Amino acid sequence: MSDTSRRPRRTGKPYRRPQKDPVRILAFDALRAVDERDAYANLVLPPLLRKAREKGDFDGRDAALATELVYGTLRRQGTYDAIISACVDRPLREVDPPVLDVLSLGVHQLLGTRIPTHAAVSASVELARVVLGDGRAKFVNAVLRKVAQDDLDGWLQRVAPPYEEDAEDHLAVVHSHPRWVVSALWDSLGGGRAGIEALLEADNERPEVTLVARPGRATTEELLGEEAAVAGRWSPYAVRLAEGGEPGAIEAVREGRAGVQDEGSQLVALALANAPVDGPDARWLDGCAGPGGKAALLGALAAERGAVLLASEKQPHRAGLVAKALAGNPGPYQVIAADGTRPPWRAGIFDRVLMDVPCTGLGALRRRPEARWRRRPEDLDGFAPLQRGLLRSAIDSVRVGGVVGYATCSPHLAETRAVVDDVLKQRPDVELIDARPMLPGVPELGEGPDVQLWPHVHGTDAMYLALMRRVG
């Protein structure tokens, strides 16, 4: 028998297995998908939540917390990066991305939620033990304890440069937007500090879910009968759901008679439909129809007037989404997969044409907060030829006396007025129409003739619209 009396005894606490927290593991998995696959959270998160519910891991409160952790961390990424940088002894680029995701989730719990400090730190360290290992969990613990020594306002005073010294960099850190985005939005908005701060703050707010009652298929009265539903602000077809409202639980949405659609997107379609045309009004075109929200509303409006909608989308899978959105439309329509810059249809045959062109998406940062970190200024150069080509095609497609709507979900001047001005310089046969009267009741639409909607003013995405008529 061996003598064990002289063996050194182990000191310290016994090893304890890390506790798996399904909510925080799911949030971490979502952030990794956004980072590794360039995925969008609004596409990644729903299937993860659905799977967790099916396994019995989640209830409604768990889903709400996971959603807040993911979106809150993404929205505040720039601010949190600056704070984490002040608490580590190396450049942030040298911190492994998975470690940075765990840290960011922890910082959001400490500075952006009401979770108690000790709970935020301990839950984050446990997550680190599960997904990173014990060694790196110690690093996470040390950093988060430094972060916990101050609140968000205190940290911002330490890491953001004074406004008077560098206004754009101050706003970038405080409101968690890349500096170039701050500069671009400020140029588009104009005005002083109050307006740009209100816009950046609105970008960081959780957007409401807005529904559209598709004419001839559903009514706002039907949707307003749902729990937590209130009328839209501007669109006669809009209904807003209060926080926690679930569109998929609504019968009209499940049946496709209603859909989820930002009120700004609805207004763009309505403005095109409201614009007067000279002569017949029988053929409408949506030349960039994916994923189908505007096409479904236009198709329903066209059906009320006995008109036919052609919905064209270059990407076949997105054309499939358009077909799904239009299924059951009360009037005739057609969906095709085609390149709007090389259209298969004859020139000059449409009475109304909408071109909601691909863009940087800087107008929808409330819904896709990760886009602000993914986009680069050079992306504008990539979109520019396509946007101009699509607008030229739209003008060629409309008949004399017909109307074209050029729209983007971006307020960047390079994607809005610059495109319209450049194309119209070469087209003396086209005149701009004042779009503002086509949006009755909507305030603060600027000097015209084009329209720029704003999250902080109108509660919508920052949609841009210019209307024009072919005159020769």
N, C-alpha and C positions, 0 to 999 in steps of 0.2 A: 504494500500500500504506500502510495506516495505521500510525502509530507507536504501539506499545504499551509502549514502554520506560518511559514516565513514568506509566503507570497505577498507582494505589496497589494494593499487594498485599493480599489478604484476610488478616487475622490470625485467630488462634484455631484451634480444631479444625474439620476439615471436617464438613459435615452428615452425620449417620448416621441411616438410617431406623430407627424404633423396632422392636424385636423383639416380634412377637406371641406371647404366651403363652396358649395355648388354655385352660389351667386357670383362670387369673386373669380372663381375658375372660369365661368362662362364669360364674364367681362374681359378677363385676360385673353381668352381664346379669340374673342371678337377683335380686340385690339391687335393681336398678332396677325389675324387675317387681313385687317386693314393695312398693316405695315408690310407684310410679306407678299401679299397677292394683289396689292393695289385695289382691294375690294372697297366697297362703300358700306358703311355701317348699316344704312337703312335696308341693304340687301342681305347682309350677313346676319344681323341680329334676329330677325323674325324666325328663320328656321331653327336657330339655336334655342330660342325661347320655346318654340313649339315642341322640339325634341325633349327639352327639360320638363315641360308640362306632361308630355306623354309618359315619361319615366316616373312621374310622381315626385320629382325633386323640387318643383316650383309651385307656389301659389301666386296670386295676383300681386301681393306685396313684394315677393321676391323678384318677379318680372319687372316691376316698377323700379326697384333698386338697381338691378342689373342694367336697365336702360339708362338710368341717371348716371351710373358710373361710366358707362361707355361714352355717351354723348357729352357728359360734362367734362370728362378727361380730354376728349378730342377738341372740344371748343376752347378749352383753356390751356391747350398744349404749349403754346408759346410762352404764356405767363409761367406755367409750371416748369418749363425748361430753364427759364432764367433763374427761378428760385433753386432748383436742383443744382444748377451750375455753381451757385454760391455756397453749396453745402458739400461739394465733392472736391477732391484734390487732383482732378484730371479734366481735360477737355471733355465736354459731353459726348462728342463723337467717339470717344474711346470707351464709353460705357456700352456694354452689350445691349442691343435693342430690347430683348426680353426683360432684362433687368430694369431698363428705363421704363418699360410699360408698367411693371409692378410698382416702381417708385411713383410714376405719374398717377396711377390709381390710388396709391396711398396719400399723395399730396392732395388730390381732389377730395378725398374723404376728410382730411385734416382741415383744409382751407375752403372747401366749396360745399360742404354738407353740414348737417347738424349731428353727425356721428361723433360721440365723445372721443376725446383725444386718445385715451388709453385703448379704446376699442378699435379705432382706426389704425393705430400702430400695430397692435397685436394681430389683428386680422390680416394686415398686409404682410407681416413677418411670416405668419402661418402660410399664406399664399406663396410667398417666396420659398419656403421650405418644400412645398409640394411641387412647384413648377421649376424651381431653380436649384434646389439643394441647400443643405445647411450652411455651407460656406458663404454663399452669396446672400443668404438670408441675414447673416450678421451685418453685411454691408448695408442692406436695405434698412435694417433696424437702426444702425448708426446714423444714416442720412435722415430718416424720418424723425428721429428724436431731435435732430438739429432743426428741421422744418417746424416741429411742434413748439418751438420756443417763441414763435411769434404768430400773429394772425395775418390774414391776407393783406390788410391795409398796411400793416407794419412792414411786411415783405416788399410790397410795391414801392414804399418809400425808399427801401434799400436798393432794389435792383433796377428800377426804372429811372432813366435820366430825367432831370427836371424839364417840365414842358417849355420853360423859357429858353432852355439851352438847345433842345432838339425836340420839337413838337411831334414830328412824325414817329421818331423812335420811342418817345414817351407813350404815345397812343398805341403803338405796336405792342409794347410790353404790357401796359395796363389792360388793354382790351383784347390781347391775344390774336393779333392779325399780323401777317408778314408786312414789313415796312412798305414794300412796293404796292401791296393791296391797299394799305391805308392811304398812300399817296394817290393812287388811281381813283379810289372812292371819293376822296376829298376833291379832286379835280372835277369829277362828274357832279358832285353835289353842290360845290361852291359854298360860299358863306364862311362863317367863322368856326370857333371851337365847339360851340354848343351843338350844332347840327351834326358834325362828324362824330362827336362822342355819342349822341343819341343813336346814330346809325350803327356804330360799332357795338354799342350795348344791345341793340335789337338783334344783331347777328348772333349774339350769345344767349339769347332767350330761347326757351323751348317753344317751337311753333305750334299753334293750334292745328288740329286736324280739321280740314274743311272738305265738305262734301258738295257735290253738284247733283241736283235733281235734273236728269236729262229730259228735256221737254217732250211731251207726248208719251212718256214712259213712267215718270214719277213726278211728284209735286213736292214743293218745299213743305206744304202742310203735312204730308205723310212723314217726311223726315223729322219735322219738328215734334212729332208725336213720340219720338224716341227719347229715352232718358239722357239728360245732360246735353240736349240739342238746343241751340239758339240760332236766330236768323243771322245770315251773313250781313256784312256791312254795306256792300256796294252791288254785288251781283244779285239779280232777282231769283237766281237759281241756287244760291249758296246757302249752306247751313253749316254752322260750326259746332264741333263737339267739344265740350268742356274736358279738362284734363282727366285722363283715364277712360274716355270714351273709346270703344272698340268698333271700328268700321265693319269688321268682318262679322260682327254679331247682328248687323242690320240687314233685314231681309232684302230690301231694295238694292243694297250694295252686292249682296251675294248673287242676286239675279241679274246684275248688270244694268238695272234700270237707273241706278245712281252710281256715282264713283267718287273716289278721293281726288280732289283737284283744287290746287291753290286758287284763291279768289283772283289773284292777278292773272293767272292763266285763263280763267273764265272771262275776265274783262277784255283780254286781247281778242278772243274769239267773238265776243259780243260786239266789240267795236267794229270789227270787219263786217259783221252781219248788219250792223246799224248804218254803215256808210251808204249814202245814196249812189246808185249806179244809173247811168243813162241807157235806157233801152231794156232789153230782156234781162231776166235774173233767174236763169235756169241751170247753169253749170258752175259748180264751185270746185275749187282745188285746194287741198292741203298738201303742199309740196314737200314738207318734212314732218310727216305725221306721227312718227314714233315718239313716245310709246302709246299715244292714242287718246289722251284726255281731251285735247282741243278738237281732234277729229270727231270724237263722239258727240261733243256739244254742237259743233258745226253741222254734223250730219243730221242731228235732231232738229236744229233750226232750219236747215235746208228743206227737210221733209215737210215742215209746217207751211212752206211756201211753194211746195211742188217742185223744188229744185233737186238736182242730183249731185252728190259729193263724190269726187275722186280723191282717195287718200293714198298718197305715194310715200314710201319709205325705202331708203337705200338698203338697209340691213334686213335680210330676210327674217331673222328672229324677231326683230322689232316690228316688222310688217305683220308678223303673227300676233303680236300684242295689240296692234291697231285693229286687226280683224276681230279679235276677242272683244275689244272695247266697243266696236260698232255692231256686234252681233245683236240682232233683235231691233235694230234701228227701224223706226216706223216707215221710212221711205227708202227709195232705191239708193244704192251706193256701190262703190267698187274699191277694193284695196289691192294695190300692186306693189311689188318690190322693184324700185327703179331709182336711178341716179338723177336727182333733180337738176343737175348741171348739164345732163345729156338726156333730156326727157324723151320718152317714146310717143308722147302726144303731139298733135299738130299745134303750131303756134296760133295765138290769137283766138282761142276758142272758149276761154273761160270768162265768166262775168265777175267772179270774185276769186282771189288767190291769196292764200296765207303762206308765208315762208317764215317759220319759227326756226331760225338757223342754228346749227351747232355753235357752241361758244364756250368760254371758260367757266360758265356757271357761277360767276361771282355774285349773282343776284340771289342765289339760293343757299347761301352759307349757313342759314339757320337749319336747313334740312340736311345738308351735306357738309358738316363742319370740317371734315378732313380735306375737302377740296381746296381750302385756303392754303394748306401746307403742301399739297400735291402740285398745284399750278405754279408755273414760272412765267416771268415776263415774256420770254421767247415764245411761249405758247400762242401769244397774240399773232405773231407772224405766221404761224401755221394755220390759224383759222382764217386770216384775212382774205386770201384768194378764194377760199370756199364760200365765205359769206358774200363776197361781191359776185361770184359766179351764180350763186343761188338767187340773189336779188335780180340780176340781169335776166336769168331764166324766167323768174316770176313775171317780170315786165313783158317779156316776149310771149308769155303764155296767155296774158289777159287781152281781151279785145279792146278796141277804142271805146271809151266810155265806161270801161270796167275798172275795178278797184283792186289794188294790191296792198297787203299788210306785211310789213317787214318787222319781225319781232325777235328779241333775244332775251334770255334770262341772265343778262349781264348789264350793269350800268356803265361799263367801261367805255369811254368815248371812242376808243379805237374800234369797238364792236358795234357802236350805235350810230351816232351822227356822222362819224368819219366815213363809214360804209355808205350810208345814204347819200351824203354829199358827193363822194367820189363817183358813184354810179350815175347820179342824176346830172352831173356835169356833162356826161356823155349821152344823155337822153333828153333832148329838148322836147320829145313827145310825151313827157311825163311831168305832172305837177303835183306838189305836195298838197294834201288835204289837212285841214285842222282836225286833229283826232279828238280834241277835248270834248266837243259837243256829242261825240259818239259814246261818251261815258257819263251820262247824266247822273248828277248827284255826287260824283266823286270829286272831292276838294283838292286844292293845291296841286294842280296839274301843270303848273309852270306857264311859260310864255308861249308854248306851242311853236310850230304846228304839231310837233311830235309830243309824245307823252312818256314820262319816266315815273314809274311807281316805286315806292320806297317802303321797306319794312317798318321804319320808325314813324312814318307819316300815315301810311295806308294799311299797315298790318298785313301786307302781302309780300311775296317775293319781289325783288327789284326788277320787274319786267319793263322792257322798253318796247314801244310801238311807234312806227311811222306809217301813215296811210298815204297812198298816192293814187292818182287817176291817170290812166292813159288817155291822152287827148289828141293823138295824131299818129 
